[in-house]
Amino acid sequence: MTNQERITQTVFEVIDELNQLLPAEQRLEKSADTPLFGKSGRLDSLGLVNFIVATEQKIEEKFDGAAITLADSMALPEEHSPFTSVGKLVNHLSLLLEQEANGQTHI
């Protein structure tokens, strides 16, 4: 399994956990195209914060204690936000984990 596949699987696990708490009409599909936050996203601000925290914890658990911070990415403009879709988030997480492994500063 590639690193990208592991990250995707981890994000899907977070979606499964979050969906248990959401009403049926707000549940997220496990797809790279699923919008998370923004104009067509299903999460409100509190839902996004919960999703971010759960994702950071799950990544740390699944990737040998890798400490990444997604909250910093909330300040990015919407067109560059990793929270507009699951696929963008997976790509962003991949970059953050690569930087973590190389001892670089997070973006």
N, C-alpha and C positions, 0 to 999 in steps of 0.2 A: 504494500500500500504506500503510495507517495505521500509526502508531507501535505500536499494540497488536499488529498483525499481524507487524510486524518483530520485536518482542520475542518473540512466540510462536515465530516461525521460528527465532530465535536459540536459544531454550531447546530446541527440537526438535533443533537441531544438536548441542547439548551432550548430549542424550539419546542421539543416534546414536553419538557418540564414546564415551560411558560404556558403552553397551550392548555395544560391541566387547570390553570388559574384563570384563563380567559373565557369570556362567553363565546359561544359557537361562531358568531358573526365576526369576531375579532381574531380568531385563531389564524396562525401563520402556516402556510404551506411549506413543505420542505423542498424547496427549489431554488436554484441560483437566481432566478428572476423575481422571487418574492420580494415585494417592497416592504421595507421595515418602517422607515420614518420619512416624513416629508409629505409632499402633496398627495401621493397615492399610498402612503404607508399606513399600516394598520395599528401601529403603536403610538400612543400619546407620549408626552414627555416622561411621565412616571413609568410607563411601560418600557420605554427606551432605557431609562436608568436601570430598571430591574434586569433588562436583557443584557446590558453592558456588564453589570456586576456579576451576573451568572456566567457570562461568557469568559470574563477574566478569571473567575474561579475555576471554571471547567478547563480552560487552557492551562492554567498552572498545574492542575491535577493530572492532565493527560500528557503534558509535555515537560516532564521532569522538573517541575518547580519553576518553569519560565515565568518571570514576573513581567507582564505587559500591562500597559495602561491605555485603555480605549477612550477614557473620558476626555483626554486632551484633544481627541479627534472631533469632539462635539463642536469645537470652535471653528472648524473648517466651513467654508461656504457650502451651501447645499449641493452645488454641482460637483464638488470634490469630496463630499461626505461619504465615508465608507458605510454609512447607515441607510443609504437609499435603497440598497438591495442586499440580499444574502450573498450573492456573488461578489459584490464589491467589498463586503465585510471579510469574506474569506481571503480575497486578494490582499487586503490591508493586514489581516492577521498574519498571513504568510510573510509579508515584508517585515512586520514587527518581530516575528519569531526569528527571522534571518538576522535582523539587526541585533537581537538579544544574543543569539549564538555567537555573533562576531564582536560582541562587546561595544556596539555602537549606540549612540544616543537615539532614542525613539523620536519619531516624527509625530 
